[in-house]
Amino acid sequence: MDETEARLSPDWWESLTGEQLQEMTRGGLEAGEYGAGAHREIERRARERARLEQQETEVQKKGFRLRTLTVLEVLMLIALLIMLLIR
């Protein structure tokens, strides 16, 4: 693999910082393949970030539901215990 192929590999794009990618996209048409590749990498990172945020939101919702159900279960058990003691 020569240097140009190595630079266009997914690993190379992932190793670049956000600032480096932005500088490449600012180059416009003069940046050629690097500008287009930088733009694709920025979009890929944005999609990945959105996917991770969505997963985190789903985990938080499931945790909230689980805690709510646990509290309701405890309250029902307490109510049942009180009913048994009153009889």
Backbone torsions as a table, in degrees:
resi	resn	phi	psi	omega
1	MET	NA	124.9	179.4
2	ASP	-84.0	177.7	-174.1
3	GLU	-63.0	-39.2	-179.5
4	THR	-65.3	-44.1	178.4
5	GLU	-63.7	-39.0	178.9
6	ALA	-63.9	-37.6	-179.9
7	ARG	-69.9	-25.8	-179.2
8	LEU	-95.0	4.7	-179.8
9	SER	-74.9	153.5	178.2
10	PRO	-57.6	-37.3	179.4
11	ASP	-62.4	-40.0	-179.3
12	TRP	-65.7	-44.3	-179.6
13	TRP	-62.4	-41.5	-179.2
14	GLU	-66.5	-25.7	-178.6
15	SER	-77.3	-14.9	-178.3
16	LEU	-77.2	148.0	176.8
17	THR	-80.3	166.3	177.0
18	GLY	-59.8	-39.1	179.3
19	GLU	-64.4	-41.7	179.2
20	GLN	-63.0	-41.0	179.4
21	LEU	-65.5	-41.2	179.4
22	GLN	-64.0	-39.5	177.3
23	GLU	-62.1	-39.1	179.0
24	MET	-65.8	-39.6	-179.3
25	THR	-71.9	-27.8	177.3
26	ARG	-66.9	-21.3	-179.0
27	GLY	-66.3	-15.7	177.7
28	GLY	63.1	-141.6	-177.2
29	LEU	-64.4	-29.6	-179.9
30	GLU	-65.2	-26.1	-179.0
31	ALA	-72.0	-19.7	176.5
32	GLY	58.2	-133.5	-177.4
33	GLU	-61.6	-32.4	-179.8
34	TYR	-66.6	-40.2	178.7
35	GLY	-64.5	-44.7	178.9
36	ALA	-66.0	-41.4	178.5
37	GLY	-64.4	-39.7	178.7
38	ALA	-63.8	-41.1	179.0
39	HIS	-63.1	-43.6	178.1
40	ARG	-62.3	-40.3	-179.3
41	GLU	-66.9	-39.7	177.5
42	ILE	-62.0	-43.9	178.7
43	GLU	-64.1	-40.5	179.5
44	ARG	-62.4	-42.9	179.5
45	ARG	-65.2	-38.2	178.9
46	ALA	-65.2	-42.3	177.8
47	ARG	-63.8	-42.4	179.8
48	GLU	-63.2	-43.2	179.1
49	ARG	-62.9	-43.7	179.3
50	ALA	-62.7	-40.6	179.3
51	ARG	-64.1	-43.6	179.5
52	LEU	-65.9	-39.3	178.0
53	GLU	-65.0	-39.0	178.0
54	GLN	-64.4	-42.6	177.9
55	GLN	-62.4	-41.8	-179.9
56	GLU	-63.6	-40.9	178.4
57	THR	-62.5	-42.7	179.2
58	GLU	-63.8	-40.3	178.3
59	VAL	-63.4	-42.7	179.3
60	GLN	-64.0	-41.2	178.6
61	LYS	-63.4	-42.5	179.1
62	LYS	-63.7	-40.6	178.3
63	GLY	-63.2	-41.9	178.5
64	PHE	-63.3	-44.4	178.6
65	ARG	-60.9	-42.8	-179.0
66	LEU	-63.9	-43.9	178.5
67	ARG	-64.0	-40.5	179.4
68	THR	-63.7	-45.4	178.7
69	LEU	-64.0	-36.7	179.0
70	THR	-64.9	-43.6	179.0
71	VAL	-63.7	-43.4	178.8
72	LEU	-62.4	-39.9	178.8
73	GLU	-63.6	-43.5	179.1
74	VAL	-63.6	-42.4	179.0
75	LEU	-63.3	-40.0	178.2
76	MET	-65.0	-41.0	178.4
77	LEU	-64.4	-39.9	178.1
78	ILE	-64.0	-44.2	179.1
79	ALA	-61.6	-41.6	178.6
80	LEU	-63.6	-41.8	179.0
81	LEU	-63.1	-43.0	179.1
82	ILE	-63.0	-42.3	179.5
83	MET	-62.6	-39.1	179.8
84	LEU	-68.5	-36.9	-179.1
85	LEU	-72.9	-30.5	-179.0
86	ILE	-72.0	-34.8	-178.8
87	ARG	-64.9	NA	NA
